[in-house]
Structures are given as C-alpha cells and as structure tokens.
Amino acid sequence: MLIPMKVDYGIRLVSFLADQPKGVFSKAQVISNEKHIPLQYLLQISNRLIKKGLIFAQRGPSGGYTLNKDPEEISVGEIVKSLDLSVAPVACINTPEGCELSGNCSQQEMWKTIENLILDQLERVSIKSLNSQKINFNY
C-alpha cells in the first residue's frame, strides 16, 4: 500500500504552516523549497485545503498561506479527506469497475474496513502532535 504523494504533500504543507508564528503568511515558493513539494502540486493542494477551511491565503506582496485553524484542531485524517484522496490498501476499493472480481470478491469488505481503520487512526493525530512527535493512539 502506498499513500498518495498528494496526501504526503498536504501533510507537509499544513505541518509547515503549523510551525510558523500565528498570523504569519508563508510564500508558496518558500514552502515548496523547504518542504520539497513541487510548486504545481502545492498550488493544487492549497486550493483544496482553502476550500475546506484548513488554510487561508492572502494575495499581494505580504501575502501567502497561513493556518485557518489551531494546529490542535487539524487532524491528519481531515487533511486526507479534504484532498478527496484514498488511503485504501488496494485500488479496487475506489474503482471496483476495474476489478475482474467486482461484485464477487470476498476481500472487498475486508479492505474497505482496513481503509476505515486507517482513516480513524489518522483522525486521532493532530498536526500539533505530529509536529511535536507526541502521537498516542491509546489502544
């Protein structure tokens, strides 16, 4: 299973913004360079995160991006969902029509359950805890 790169880039972007002083705007090119996110992807991802209310953009010479919420209130799962991307361990969960066993697969429910478990765990990880590396899933 591979997590889509856009998910990784989205987490990097929000993580970077969470480390900036509140209300300080960061330029796209600076974020791109520091977090190794291709600028084209950064712009696409930031637009989705803006639409979902996670980040805020300001145009102009003193503009850039900043968080729209407190880092404690933003979960990794929320970023994944905001980007409308999947963390399913197999591709057929999202595109069953591409599977020759679609409609007759004994594994589909298992993989869908695993995807939901992954998302549930990612909902428990705030950007603040991720940045401080104090993640506790409390099993």
C-alpha positions as a printed Julia matrix, in Angstrom:
139×3 Matrix{Float64}:
   0.0     0.0     0.0
   1.3     3.41   -0.93
  -0.16    6.62    0.43
  -0.69    9.05   -2.48
   2.06   11.67   -2.73
  -0.55   14.44   -2.67
  -1.54   13.27    0.82
   2.1    13.45    1.9
   2.46   16.9     0.32
  -0.73   18.12    2.01
   0.52   16.97    5.4
   3.91   18.61    4.76
   2.2    21.88    3.82
  -0.06   22.02    6.87
   2.78   20.86    9.13
   5.0    23.66    7.82
   2.29   26.28    8.4
   1.69   24.95   11.92
   5.34   25.66   12.76
   5.04   29.32   11.73
   4.01   32.07   14.17
   0.26   32.61   14.22
  -0.89   35.06   11.55
   2.4    34.97    9.62
   1.93   34.29    5.91
   4.33   31.95    4.12
   5.05   32.24    0.41
   4.29   29.25   -1.82
   7.83   29.2    -3.23
   9.35   29.14    0.27
   7.11   26.24    1.33
   7.84   24.44   -1.93
  11.59   24.77   -1.44
  11.71   23.96    2.27
   9.3    21.02    2.18
  10.33   19.67   -1.25
   6.82   19.96   -2.68
   6.64   20.66   -6.42
   5.13   24.14   -6.75
   2.42   22.96   -9.15
   1.23   20.35   -6.62
   1.49   22.83   -3.75
  -0.86   25.22   -5.56
  -3.38   22.45   -6.33
  -3.31   21.1    -2.79
  -3.51   24.52   -1.16
  -6.61   25.37   -3.21
  -8.39   22.29   -1.86
  -7.31   23.0     1.7
  -8.51   26.6     1.36
 -11.92   25.41    0.13
 -12.19   23.09    3.13
 -11.26   25.88    5.55
  -7.99   24.43    6.82
  -5.72   27.14    5.47
  -6.14   30.75    4.4
  -4.46   32.55    1.51
  -3.79   36.24    1.14
  -2.73   37.79   -2.16
  -0.17   40.51   -2.58
   3.43   41.24   -1.65
   2.88   40.41    2.02
   0.57   37.52    1.22
   0.96   33.79    1.28
  -0.58   30.96    3.29
  -1.39   30.57    6.96
  -3.45   28.13    9.01
  -7.14   28.89    9.35
  -7.44   26.72   12.49
  -5.36   25.9    15.52
  -2.9    23.02   14.85
  -4.59   21.04   17.67
  -7.86   21.19   15.72
  -6.49   19.86   12.42
  -6.1    16.11   12.13
  -4.11   14.23    9.53
  -7.36   12.44    8.66
  -9.03   15.77    7.97
  -6.25   16.64    5.53
  -6.67   13.31    3.73
 -10.43   13.78    3.48
 -10.06   17.41    2.37
  -7.92   16.29   -0.54
 -10.51   13.66   -1.55
  -7.81   11.03   -1.76
  -7.83    7.44   -0.67
  -5.67    5.53    1.76
  -7.21    2.22    0.71
  -4.67   -0.61    0.71
  -5.9    -1.84   -2.68
  -7.03    0.15   -5.72
 -10.24   -1.79   -6.34
 -11.9    -0.24   -3.27
 -12.22    3.07   -5.1
 -12.55    1.72   -8.63
 -14.4    -1.59   -8.35
 -15.37   -1.47  -12.03
 -11.69   -2.0   -12.85
 -11.6    -5.3   -10.99
 -12.5    -8.52  -12.75
 -13.86   -9.88   -9.46
 -16.09   -6.87   -8.76
 -19.39   -7.98   -7.27
 -17.96  -11.41   -6.5
 -14.99  -10.6    -4.28
 -14.69  -11.98   -0.78
 -11.96   -9.46    0.11
 -13.64   -6.16   -0.73
 -15.32   -5.63    2.66
 -12.12   -6.52    4.5
 -10.08   -3.95    2.56
 -12.78   -1.29    2.96
 -12.78   -1.94    6.73
  -8.99   -1.6     6.82
  -9.21    1.72    4.95
 -11.74    2.97    7.51
  -9.49    1.85   10.38
  -6.58    3.77    8.84
  -8.72    6.9     8.47
  -9.98    6.55   12.05
  -6.4     6.43   13.32
  -5.37    9.41   11.2
  -8.27   11.38   12.69
  -6.62   10.88   16.1
  -3.36   12.53   15.03
  -3.4    16.32   15.22
  -0.87   18.36   13.3
   0.37   19.71   16.63
   1.05   16.2    17.96
   2.61   15.19   14.65
   4.98   18.16   14.72
   5.93   17.53   18.33
   6.23   13.79   17.62
   3.95   13.03   20.55
   1.48   10.72   18.88
  -0.51    8.46   21.19
  -3.16    6.19   19.72
  -4.26    4.95   23.18
  -5.07    1.35   22.32
